Amino acid sequence: MRTKSTRALPIDIEKRSDRPGIAVAGKKLTHIDSAGRPHMVDITGKADTDRIAVAKGLVRMQPATFKLIKQGEIAKGDVLAVAQLAGIMAAKRTPDLIPLCHPILIGRVNIKFKPDEKQSTVEITATVESTGKTGVEMEALTATAVAALTIYDMCKAVDRGMKIENIRLVRKSGGKSGTIELE
């Protein structure tokens, strides 16, 4: 016999199941149906538009680790080159990682790094472009996160205290909502 879960959900699905979709802060959650169950958003009727998303994140490390990266002395190889490739590959695999994320045709992925020696940080910027019916925000965020994780993985032997910080969407354009600048 199954018992009812006592795990708290951010939204009480049972109390809202008679409503057409669930709203939080006045906005409908698009990946939740009227019964409170997950579903993939229907984008078939949407027009193709040019889509761009930019995400950023930061990896903070010890000064000695930063120096090893800069001098190309990390045992696993060229940290930023591998992280760049990992970010590009991750953007392409986003629908395999994020449930309900549409597979899309990505036109371009660009991963840039901004090392800051004074702060011992590497800022990651991922830009993803596509022409299609849905945005590329998740692809840009995934690319940023995986690039940061790759830096961590390649350097963890010398610095287990690295911190991955502040992964966020900074800009998106295209689609019904147009351009949104968050920074």
N, C-alpha and C positions, 0 to 999 in steps of 0.2 A: 504494500500500500504506500502510495506517495503522499508525503506531507507537504503542506504549503510552505514555501520558502519564507523565512523571516528576514531575509536580506533586504535592506532598505534600498529603494530606488529613488533617484532624484525626482521622478514624477510618479504619482500614484496612478498606474495604468488602469487598475480596476475601476476607480472612480471616474475616469475619463473615457472609458471605452464606448460610451454611447454618443460621443461627440465626433464630428467629422475631422479627424486628425487631432493631434495634441498641440497645444500652444504653450509656449514658455515666453514670458515677458512680452506677450502680445504677438509673437511670431510663431507660425506653424512649423513644427519639425517635419521636414520633408521626407525623411527616411522612416517615419513611423506612420502606419496606417490607422484607420479609425478604431481598430481593435487593439491598438497599442503594440502591434507586432512590426518587426522590421520589414521593409520592402524597398526595392530598387525604384528610384524615381523614373517615371516615363519621360524620356527626352525626345521621343520620336517626332513630336510636333514642333519642336524648337528649330529656329533658323540657325544655320551655320554662321558663326562670326569669328573674327580673329580674337584669340584669347591669349593673354599674357599674365603670368603670376610671378612675383618675386618674393622669396622667403630668405630670412637670415637666421643665423645662429652663431654661437661663440663657443670656442673651446679654450678653457683657462688651464694653464699648466705651470710647472716650476720653471724658473729661468734656465736651469740646466737643460731641461727637456726642449725648451724653445731653441736653445743654441744647437742642440743635436739635430733638430729638424732643419734649421737654417743651414747647417754645415753638411747636411746629407749623411749624417753618421748614425742614423737609426738602423739597427741590424736588419730589420725587415725590408728596408729599401727606401725609395723616395716617397715619403709620407704624403705629401700634397698631390703628387701625380696619381698615386693609388686612390686617395680619397676623392679626387676629381672623377676618376673612372667609376668608383663605387657610387657616387652621387648620380652620375648619368644613368648607370644601370638601374639604380633604385627608382628613378623617375619612371623609367620604362616598365617597371614591375609593380607599380603602385596598386593596380587592381588585384594583384595576387596577395597583397599585404593588408589592404584596408577593405573590410567587407562593404559591399554595396557601392564601391567606387567603380564607375564605368571604365571599361577599357577604351582608350582613345588613341588616335593617331597623333603622336607628338612630332612636331616639326623641328624643334630645336630645344636643347638643354645646354645651359651654360653655367658652369660652376667656377666661381672666382674666390680667391682667398686674399685676405688682408691681414698679414702678420703685423703684430704690434709688439716690438721688442720690450718697450718700457713696461707694458702690462703683462707680458708673457702670455699673449692670447693670439688666436687665429680666428678671425671673423670669416664666416662662410656666407656667400650670397649665391643662391640658386635662382636662375631665371628659366622658366619653361614657357614655350610658345606652341600654339596649336591653332588650327582652324576647325571649329566643330560646334557641337550642340551643348557642350558642358565645359565648365571651367577647368583650369589646370592648377588650382591652389593646392590640392592634395599632392600632386606630383612635385611641386616646388618644395613643399614642406617635407615630403619624404626624402627628396634628394638632399636637402640640408641636414636632416637628421642622420641619414646614413653616411654622409661625408664626415660628419662629426664623430659618429661611432667608429668609423674607419681610422680616423686620427687617434682616437682613444685606443683602439685595438693594436695599432702599430706601435704605440708608445707605452703601453701599460707595463711592459717589463722594466722600464726605468722610472715610471711615474704613475702609481696607482691612485694618486690624489687628483688627477685631472678632473675638471668639471665641465660638463656640457650645459650651456646656459642659453636661455632666452630665444629658443626657436620660435619664430613667429612669421606670419604673413605680413609683408610691408606694403605690397601693392598688387592690385589685380585690375585687369581691364577686359572688356568684352562682355557680351551677353546683355540680358535685360537690365542688370544693375549698373552697367557702364563701368567707369573707372572709380576705384576706391583706393585712396592713398591713406595708409595708416601711419606712415612716418614721413 
